[in-house]
């Protein structure tokens, strides 16, 4: 298979080219809200309160 190294290189390139996603860490609960910390580029950026139920989600940042 001549194309196996090419496919591996393409997969690596596509993975590296994707933008980084924000990382979220659950901190605590306050009533029905889940409090989370949001990290961008490995550094704390903001926090948010998240309320979820069976039909949707509300996020206050």
C-alpha positions as CSV (number, residue, x, y, z in Angstrom):
1,X,0.0,0.0,0.0
2,X,1.8,3.1,-1.2
3,X,-0.9,5.4,0.1
4,X,-0.7,4.3,3.8
5,X,2.0,6.9,4.8
6,X,0.2,9.6,2.8
7,X,-3.1,8.8,4.6
8,X,-1.4,8.9,8.0
9,X,0.2,12.2,7.2
10,X,-3.1,13.6,6.0
11,X,-4.9,12.5,9.1
12,X,-2.2,14.1,11.3
13,X,-2.4,17.3,9.4
14,X,-6.2,17.5,9.7
15,X,-6.1,16.8,13.4
16,X,-3.4,19.5,14.0
17,X,-5.3,22.0,11.8
18,X,-8.5,21.9,13.8
19,X,-9.0,24.8,16.2
20,X,-8.7,24.0,19.9
21,X,-11.9,23.6,21.9
22,X,-12.4,25.3,25.2
23,X,-12.0,22.9,28.2
24,X,-14.6,22.9,30.9
25,X,-14.2,21.8,34.5
26,X,-17.1,21.3,36.8
27,X,-16.7,23.2,40.0
28,X,-19.8,22.9,42.2
29,X,-23.6,23.0,42.2
30,X,-25.7,25.9,43.4
31,X,-29.4,24.9,43.5
32,X,-30.2,23.5,40.1
33,X,-27.2,25.2,38.4
34,X,-23.9,23.5,37.7
35,X,-21.0,26.0,38.0
36,X,-18.2,25.4,35.5
37,X,-14.8,27.0,34.8
38,X,-13.9,27.5,31.2
39,X,-10.3,27.4,30.0
40,X,-9.0,28.7,26.7
41,X,-5.5,27.8,25.5
42,X,-4.8,26.2,28.9
43,X,-5.6,29.3,31.0
44,X,-8.7,30.2,32.9
45,X,-11.0,32.4,30.8
46,X,-14.4,32.6,32.4
47,X,-17.0,30.7,34.5
48,X,-20.6,29.9,33.7
49,X,-23.7,28.6,35.4
50,X,-25.5,25.8,33.5
51,X,-29.1,24.6,33.9
52,X,-30.2,21.6,32.0
53,X,-33.4,19.6,31.8
54,X,-34.9,17.0,29.5
55,X,-35.6,19.5,26.7
56,X,-32.8,22.0,26.7
57,X,-30.0,23.9,28.3
58,X,-29.5,27.4,29.7
59,X,-26.0,28.8,30.1
60,X,-25.2,32.1,31.9
61,X,-21.7,33.2,31.4
